Amino acid sequence: MSPKIFQTRNVLMAASAVALLAGGAAAFAQTGASGAGSRFSVAAERVEAQGFTILEMDRDRNGFDVEAIAKDGRHMDLDVDAAGVIKRQRLDD
């Protein structure tokens, strides 16, 4: 093998390795290590799809505790399960 072909092959192998690592990192960032981040995102998307603007969202033992603004401008506390279903709504005091 000539030195020029050897150098070109090494550059291509290095570029392929970088591309594979970058793709793997992007997939990891999108799904999260355990999927916990994706559950958070799914729940947030479902709450927003029902017309709420989320101000704050925290995990609790049953899913999420969400402070949000309803379509009509009222500030609400929402209990949301892990699937994004609103289980309880009440006015924020």
N, C-alpha and C positions, 0 to 999 in steps of 0.2 A: 504494500500500500504506500502510495506517495505521501509525503508530509502534508501536502495541501489537502488531499482527500481526508486524511486523518484529522486535521484541524477542522474542516467543514463538518465532519461527522460529529466531533466533540461539541461544536457549537449547536448543531441540531439537537443532539441529545440533551444538552443543558437547557435549551429553549423548551423542549418537550417537558422536561422535569418541572420547570417553572410554571408552565401552563397547567400541568396536572395538579400541582400544589395550589395554584390560585383557584382553579375550579373546585377543588375539594374544600378549600377554605370558604368559598362562596356558598357552597351547598350546606356546609356546617353552620354558617351564619344564618341562613334562611330557615333551617329546620330546628336549630338548637340541639344541644347534646342530648337532652332527654325529651324534647318536644314541649317542654314547659313554656318556653317563649312563644311557641306557635299557638298554644291554647290561650295564652294571654291575648295574642293578636286576633285570634278568631272571635273570642268573646267581645273584645273591643269593637271589632267590625260589625258584629251582630247588634250590639247596643246602638252604635251610630246609625245603622241601617234603619232603626226604628225611630230616628229623628232626634236622638239625644246628642248633645255635644259633651264629651267627657272632659271634666276638669281634673279629676284624680281617680286613679284606679289602683286598688291594693288587693293582694291575695288575702283570703281568709280561709278558715277550715273547710267551708262548703263551696268555695269558688272565688268570687270577687266581691268586694265592697266598692261601689262606684258612686262618686259625686258627679252629677251631670246637670246640664241645663236642658229642659224639655223644649219642644218646638214653640210652646207658648211663652217661654222665658222664665218659667218657674225653676228654681233650684231644687233638685231632687236627690235623695239617697236611694240607691238601687242595690238590691241583693241579686247577684247574677251567678248562675251555676257555671261549672267549668265548660259547658257547651255553649254558653252565651245566652241562655234563656233567662229573662228577667223573672225572678221568683217573687219579688216584693218591691213596691215603689212607695215612697213616702216623701212628703215635703221636707226639705232640709231646714232645720231650725236654726 
